[in-house]
Amino acid sequence: MQRYDIVICGGGLVGASLALALAHLPLDICLLDPVACAPAACPDDRTFTIAQGSKRALETLGAWPRLSPGDVAPITEIEISDRSGGFGLTHILAKEQGVEALGFVVGNAALLAALYESLGATRVRLHRGRFAGLTHDGSEAQVMVADGDKSGSIVCRLLVGADGTHSAVRAACGIGVVTHDYGRSAIVSNCRVSRPRPHTAFERFTADGPIAALPIGGDRYTFVISRPDGGQWQALDDEGFLEHLTGRFGDRLGRLLSASPRLGFPLVRRHAREWVAPRCVLIGNAAHTLHPVAGQGFNLGLRDVAVLAERIAEACRAHRDFGDRAWLTGYARARQADVARTTRFTDGLVRLFAPRLPPLAAARGVALNVVDALPGLKRALAIRTMGLKTPLPRLFRGLAP
Ligand SMILES: Cc1cc2nc3c(=O)[nH]c(=O)nc-3n(C[C@H](O)[C@H](O)[C@H](O)COP(=O)(O)OP(=O)(O)OC[C@H]3O[C@@H](n4cnc5c(N)ncnc54)[C@H](O)[C@@H]3O)c2cc1C
């Protein structure tokens, strides 16, 4: 039976980042995933907005420098507007905020590949397999692993559940969830446009839901469209899809010329009722899944990574048991405020822009214009978007955990 100090279940962006953050500690670490250990085959061509703070953390982890310039598109301007009957428009500019960029758009596949390349230079063991069950005694957890028709088990002192929204680790620990179904889905497609606005991202709030357009370099933009009739949009042919999208987004980027195959994601907010169980802790989407409207999910998960890695490093230095439930509860306590704030912020945006009633539409327009006119308010919005809200964990300050 294999033995590790820590098994991280789920080698997505969050799990792989945690493995890297812990790699310098004197610990045996295993990263368990049925697919992500081969990111070259990643079929998910989504792009993510990475906040300034998260970029710094990824630099500290050594993954960011592995991205080629073509993989990263800086955002120097965000245009937020209400196209649902209101008249509000606000611009957030990097130069007004005194930073080189408000955030960066990076492809999911490129970022995963950079994380795995960095992991290749560490002692972290990549294990292909699916978490299939868990038992624990006072000091260890035994993790059942399935890989095709083979099965086995791994013993560890701490199991980290980084296995996403439908976390099997969370279920095996008997941790319940609170779920809010937004009743819509997000459709993601990379489109070419006739009049690109370099380095400008758009967030359009329409009567049927928000549409984000993220610059990914040259004339290409990732569109993230949230709609109640997402299935119907998925079923359209390319021409019909581009026509519908133009109708909702407008012509700010000229004509929409072509679209990549669309990906669909049901939109839910899901929070685990607890983040800690005996010999187990949850991070990333396994602990909290958000609406993607403000591009906060991975950024939030990366802050889980930074705080958990700090907590584990502290336990190592103090010769304490990092898998002890009471010690891990300190981690959960430290994460509560940030997760609650980010959830409120994201949900608040969805709610504020959801109602169709004309007086509310007008109020939203006024709100956006007020934000535009008040530098203090705009700065507060920008700081949240940039992931620079203090206190920042060590990884976000360029320091090892
Ligand atoms: C449309 C959309 C756009 C988004 N845009 C942004 C953005 O711009 N910025 C941002 O910060 N966030 C964004 N997000 C959120 C972001 O995608 C997630 O928060 C982030 O990917 C979560 O990472 P994770 O590693 O926790 O989970 P996941 O990415 O879901 O990874 C989970 C991993 O666990 C593995 N796994 C699952 N089950 C098992 C098992 N039984 N055993 C072992 N392994 C298992 C999976 O193979 C996977 O590799 C967006 C989300 C959506 C839907």
Ligand as a Chemical Component Dictionary entry (heavy atoms), coordinates in Angstrom:
data_LIG
# 
_chem_comp.id                   LIG 
_chem_comp.type                 NON-POLYMER 
_chem_comp.pdbx_formal_charge   0 
_chem_comp.three_letter_code    LIG 
# 
loop_
_chem_comp_atom.comp_id 
_chem_comp_atom.atom_id 
_chem_comp_atom.alt_atom_id 
_chem_comp_atom.type_symbol 
_chem_comp_atom.charge 
_chem_comp_atom.model_Cartn_x 
_chem_comp_atom.model_Cartn_y 
_chem_comp_atom.model_Cartn_z 
_chem_comp_atom.pdbx_ordinal 
LIG C1  C1  C 0 -18.053 29.614 -17.871 1  
LIG C2  C2  C 0 -17.072 29.789 -16.737 2  
LIG C3  C3  C 0 -16.138 30.800 -16.783 3  
LIG C4  C4  C 0 -15.265 30.992 -15.712 4  
LIG N1  N1  N 0 -14.373 32.025 -15.767 5  
LIG C5  C5  C 0 -13.537 32.233 -14.723 6  
LIG C6  C6  C 0 -12.596 33.311 -14.758 7  
LIG O1  O1  O 0 -12.542 34.082 -15.718 8  
LIG N2  N2  N 0 -11.782 33.491 -13.681 9  
LIG C7  C7  C 0 -11.842 32.661 -12.594 10 
LIG O2  O2  O 0 -11.085 32.886 -11.623 11 
LIG N3  N3  N 0 -12.711 31.635 -12.544 12 
LIG C8  C8  C 0 -13.556 31.394 -13.578 13 
LIG N4  N4  N 0 -14.419 30.352 -13.541 14 
LIG C9  C9  C 0 -14.401 29.443 -12.363 15 
LIG C10 C10 C 0 -13.290 28.383 -12.513 16 
LIG O3  O3  O 0 -13.510 27.646 -13.684 17 
LIG C11 C11 C 0 -13.332 27.429 -11.329 18 
LIG O4  O4  O 0 -13.477 28.134 -10.134 19 
LIG C12 C12 C 0 -12.030 26.636 -11.267 20 
LIG O5  O5  O 0 -11.771 25.994 -12.489 21 
LIG C13 C13 C 0 -12.142 25.596 -10.159 22 
LIG O6  O6  O 0 -10.996 24.809 -10.165 23 
LIG P1  P1  P 0 -10.942 23.469 -9.302  24 
LIG O7  O7  O 0 -9.572  22.932 -9.555  25 
LIG O8  O8  O 0 -11.399 23.727 -7.924  26 
LIG O9  O9  O 0 -12.052 22.502 -9.930  27 
LIG P2  P2  P 0 -12.077 21.828 -11.356 28 
LIG O10 O10 O 0 -11.491 22.713 -12.388 29 
LIG O11 O11 O 0 -13.473 21.346 -11.558 30 
LIG O12 O12 O 0 -11.092 20.579 -11.213 31 
LIG C14 C14 C 0 -11.468 19.442 -10.496 32 
LIG C15 C15 C 0 -10.508 18.309 -10.839 33 
LIG O13 O13 O 0 -10.885 17.171 -10.047 34 
LIG C16 C16 C 0 -10.824 16.029 -10.847 35 
LIG N5  N5  N 0 -11.749 15.039 -10.285 36 
LIG C17 C17 C 0 -13.103 15.037 -10.303 37 
LIG N6  N6  N 0 -13.580 13.948 -9.690  38 
LIG C18 C18 C 0 -12.502 13.249 -9.249  39 
LIG C19 C19 C 0 -12.350 12.032 -8.532  40 
LIG N7  N7  N 0 -13.400 11.270 -8.151  41 
LIG N8  N8  N 0 -11.090 11.604 -8.249  42 
LIG C20 C20 C 0 -10.001 12.331 -8.634  43 
LIG N9  N9  N 0 -10.099 13.513 -9.305  44 
LIG C21 C21 C 0 -11.331 13.945 -9.611  45 
LIG C22 C22 C 0 -11.216 16.489 -12.246 46 
LIG O14 O14 O 0 -10.672 15.611 -13.241 47 
LIG C23 C23 C 0 -10.565 17.880 -12.290 48 
LIG O15 O15 O 0 -9.247  17.815 -12.814 49 
LIG C24 C24 C 0 -15.316 30.127 -14.582 50 
LIG C25 C25 C 0 -16.242 29.090 -14.548 51 
LIG C26 C26 C 0 -17.132 28.913 -15.614 52 
LIG C27 C27 C 0 -18.148 27.795 -15.539 53 
# 
loop_
_chem_comp_bond.comp_id 
_chem_comp_bond.atom_id_1 
_chem_comp_bond.atom_id_2 
_chem_comp_bond.value_order 
_chem_comp_bond.pdbx_ordinal 
LIG C1  C2  SING 1  
LIG C2  C3  SING 2  
LIG C2  C26 DOUB 3  
LIG C3  C4  DOUB 4  
LIG C4  N1  SING 5  
LIG C4  C24 SING 6  
LIG N1  C5  DOUB 7  
LIG C5  C6  SING 8  
LIG C5  C8  SING 9  
LIG C6  O1  DOUB 10 
LIG C6  N2  SING 11 
LIG N2  C7  SING 12 
LIG C7  O2  DOUB 13 
LIG C7  N3  SING 14 
LIG N3  C8  DOUB 15 
LIG C8  N4  SING 16 
LIG N4  C9  SING 17 
LIG N4  C24 SING 18 
LIG C9  C10 SING 19 
LIG C10 O3  SING 20 
LIG C10 C11 SING 21 
LIG C11 O4  SING 22 
LIG C11 C12 SING 23 
LIG C12 O5  SING 24 
LIG C12 C13 SING 25 
LIG C13 O6  SING 26 
LIG O6  P1  SING 27 
LIG P1  O7  DOUB 28 
LIG P1  O8  SING 29 
LIG P1  O9  SING 30 
LIG O9  P2  SING 31 
LIG P2  O10 DOUB 32 
LIG P2  O11 SING 33 
LIG P2  O12 SING 34 
LIG O12 C14 SING 35 
LIG C14 C15 SING 36 
LIG C15 O13 SING 37 
LIG C15 C23 SING 38 
LIG O13 C16 SING 39 
LIG C16 N5  SING 40 
LIG C16 C22 SING 41 
LIG N5  C17 SING 42 
LIG N5  C21 SING 43 
LIG C17 N6  DOUB 44 
LIG N6  C18 SING 45 
LIG C18 C19 SING 46 
LIG C18 C21 DOUB 47 
LIG C19 N7  SING 48 
LIG C19 N8  DOUB 49 
LIG N8  C20 SING 50 
LIG C20 N9  DOUB 51 
LIG N9  C21 SING 52 
LIG C22 O14 SING 53 
LIG C22 C23 SING 54 
LIG C23 O15 SING 55 
LIG C24 C25 DOUB 56 
LIG C25 C26 SING 57 
LIG C26 C27 SING 58 
# 
